[in-house]
């Protein structure tokens, strides 16, 4: 579905909904999107990738934090910066569990 969506606003809403659903499958999909592994012009945009990072944070699970940490080493400086800021914000707020290996 994400690969076929052409409207950036619809894609953003779909991505944030995936963050609410918060299953292992949605975390995997959000990680792929955040890493730019979804091959579609709109879905691979920087904005969509950053939305996926925000959705990973919304999941609030250790698996989502691990995925967000993977994105924090991304080559795209905007995506990497967003992921790092979100991981730092989560650490300060204590709203998620960051695995000891990442902290």
C-alpha positions, 0 to 999 in steps of 0.5 A: 500500500505504501509503495502505491500511495501518491498523495504525501498527506495520505501517506503521512496519515497512513504512516502515523496510523501504523505507529498506533497499530504497533505490531511487530509487522508495523515496526518492521514496515516502518523501519523499512520506510525510515531506511528508504527501503520502500521503492516509491517516489513519495514513500522514499521522500525525506519527509515520509522517512522522517514521519516513519521515525516519528511513528516508530517513536509512537510505538514505544516498544524496545523493538521500535527503539532498536529500529529507530537506532538503526535509522540513526546511522542512516546516510541521509543527514536529515533522516539521521538527525531526526532519528537521533533527536527522537531517540534523545527525546525518548530517553529524556522523557522516559516514555520508551524502553531503550535496550541497554545495548543502545543506551 
